[in-house]
Amino acid sequence: MPINADKPHLWKADTRASVDQFNQWFMKFAPKAYRDTRKKTITSVDQGLLITKDLSTITPEVIKANPGILPTLRMSTCPPLARDRLIGLADSTKNFVGCLEEGKLPRLLSPELLEEHLGKITGILSRMLDVDIFPWLEAKRRPTKEERYRSSTIVADRLCGAVAEPIVRNAQEKRQLAIIEKYLTDRGYKLKAPHAATLLDQMEPGTFSFRLNVLVKPSRTDAKTVRIPIDAVIQPKKAKLPHLPVLIEAKSAGDFTNVNKRRKEEATKINYLRATHGEKIVFVLFLCGYFDAAYLGYEAAEGIDWIWEHRTEDLDQLGL
């Protein structure tokens, strides 16, 4: 029987309670995350200014020696450049720019192509530098200590907007999994390390794993398999093997827009799981945050149910 998917009369109240819960957590955690990230980022920006001689020397040679400064340089332009925007302007590739931002050079690229890509990227960055933040560039002089500090903090704040969000999201996921873990261990379940080779329906009763890569087929007629990550996989204590475990996807969100953009991800997972294991597979969401009626209605229409974090006791209805 459905737990929440068949109760639309409760959705609005549950959404309000979930938003309140997320915001309370965010106000406690996010300021510290932002401060910690900002400290690290200011140091990184200072290093970037030093390496480029206060942005007067942005060349392929500089990037080759210090590829990790690219995020700082992207945030030093007017307007600040998202990674994909820089890729488009420089006619580069996601893999190439991604490697640079991880602090390394692409290994399989010829020296000529490397030079060509770096030349385009450094040309775009040099042309678009924000002279209002770096006034010494137009004046062709060295910055004062105050100017350098001011510009470093501005660029650091720009970077933090992009860097702090994944930190908050990852911390929220860890918190959600910790809640699930406590619920299960309080009931005598044992945490096992994920093992992709284990057949799903042979998982030991009374055990659970986090972040398990599950082998699935994209369709019933497809011979090939792909791996999809599942946040929590739980085999009920009373299960008699072979028996499919309960699969839980932990999801949190700080706004309504992103969840409705990404709601098809869960539908894709459930379709893969059903194509591989049939209609009896139990796949539910564990929600905290901004999930409105549009999102919930879409998931319900796809046959996906959910548990609200603010009502964790609903996990009892999964037969655990």
Secondary structure, 3 states (H helix, E strand, C coil): CCCCCCCHHHHHHHHHHHHHHHHHHHHHHHHHHHHHHHHHHHHHHHHHHHHCCCCCCCCHHHHHHCHHHHHHHHCCECCCCCHHHHHHHCCCCHHHHHHHHCCCCCCCCCHHHHHHHHHHHHHHHHHCECCCCCCHHHHCCCCCHHHHHHHHHHHHHHHHHHHHHHHHHHHHHHHHHHHHHHHHHCCCCEECCCCCCCCHHHCCCCEEEEEEEEEECCCCCCCCCEEEEEEEEEECCCCCCCCCCEEEEEEEECCHHHHHHCCHHHHHHHHHHHHHHCCCCEEEEEEEECCCHHHHHHHHHCCCEEEEHHHHHHHHHHCC
